[in-house]
């Protein structure tokens, strides 16, 4: 299966959004310290954050890596096939992005990156660009984008809970 969009890997640049796509950028404070960063990184890289959100995750590997196929199932009904396009595992930054494959309700790319700033604060940033691919995603228009934004915010809430970060 091939990607359903052209700019594969473009979420590496958070300022880029291809023409005709809608950008998404949600940053959530997870907590502070090395242990929170380590826990958050593992939860993101091993699908733990997604599974804790209650979505189905069927991945061809236990850990995110370029080329790994992932199908996310929402509400037990909507299947969203994707493929990991890039990963990062650095001293203060870890995460990955996946791109949509044929059959996904949306067309585009989404990244989930945990970073630890110089003051020790740990953040999750969800960055994406997308547009509707299936009729119901296109028909939803702004409501569909609102659901995507809510999903990205929920990622942060769930990750903070998983990592014992702040309860704000």
N, C-alpha and C positions, 0 to 999 in steps of 0.2 A: 504494500500500500504506500502511496506517495502522499506528501504533505498537500494540504488543500489551500496553500497560500505561497507566495513567492519569497518573502523576506525571512527565510529560515535563519534563526539565530539572532535576529535583530533586537530581542529583549535585552541583550547585553548592554545596549545603549538606552538608558531610561528616558532620554529625551526624544527618541525616534518613535514615530508612529506613521506607518505607510498611509498614503492617500486613500481615502475611502474607508478607513478603519477608525474605531473609537478607542481612545486611550483609557487606561485604568492605572492608577498609582495609589496604593494604600500602604501607609507605613504605621506599624503598631509597636509600641514599647512593650517588650516582653519581660524585662527585669534587668538585673545587674549581675556582673561577675562572670568568671570563667566557667563555673559549673552550669549556670543558666545557659551560657552560649553553647557549651558542649551538648547539653540535653536538647536544646532547641535544634541544633544542627543535626543531631542524630534523628530526631523526630521528623524533620523535614526530609532528610536524605533517605530514610527507610519507609516512607509513606505513613509513618505513625500519626502525623498531624492530620492527614486526610482521613485515615481510618477513624480517628477519635472524633472527627466531625460527623460520623455516621454515614459517610458515602462509601459505596463499594469501590474497592480498588483491586483490579486484576492486573498484575504487572509480570513481565517476563523475567524479572530479576528482583531480588530482595532489596536492592539499593539502586538509587538513581544513577544512571550512567548513559552517556550518549548512545543512542540506538535502542534503548530499552523501550518496549511497547507497554503502554499503560491504558487500560480502559477504566474510566471512572463511571460509576453508575449512580445516578441521582434518583431518589425516591423509588428505587427498585425498578424503574421503568426507562428512564432516559439514559442511554449508553453513549459515552463520549470517548471515542478512541483517539489516542494521542501517542506521540513518540518523543522521548527525551532528546533535546537537541544540543544542550550543553550543561555542564556541571562546573561547580567551583568548590574547592576545599582548600582554604587557606587558613592562616593563623587566626584571623579575625573575620573571616567571611566564608559562608558555606551555603550551597543551594543548587538549584537547577531550574531549567525551563523545559516545557514541552510544547510541541506544536500539534495542531489539529490534523487529523487524518480524515479521509473520506468517511462519511457517516456521522461525524460530529455535528451537533446542532449549530455550533459556531465555527468560524473560520479565523484562525490567528494563532497567537502564541501567548503563553503566560509563564512568568518566573516567580519563584518563591526563594528569597534569599535572606538568610540570617546574617547580621553583622554586629560586631562589637566595637563601639566607638572608643576613642582614646580615654574617655572618662569611665569606661567599663559598662556603659549602658548597652543592652542587647535589644536589637530591633528586628522585626520581620518586615520585609518589603515585598508586596505582591505587585508586580508590574505586568501589564498585558496590553495587547492591542487585538481587537476583534471586530467582527461584523457577523450578522446572522447568515447562516448557511442553509438551514432548514426553514421551511415556510413559517413555522410557529415562532422561531427565534426572530425572524425578520418582522413578523406581524407584531411581536411584543414591543419593538422599538425601544423607547426610553424605559419601559418597565423591565425589559430584559437586562438592560445595562444597570438598572437599580438592583436587580437580583445578583448580578455579578459583583457589584460593589459590596452588597451585604455579605456575599460569600467570602470575599477577600477580608472584610472586617472580622468575620467569624473565624477565619484562619488564625488571626492574631489572638483573639480571645481564647480559643482552644489551645493554641501553642503556649500561651502564658500560663494557663491552668496546668497543662502537662508538665511544664518545667518548674513549677513552684515559684513563678515570677510574681510580681506585684499583683494584688487583687483588685486594682483599680478598674 
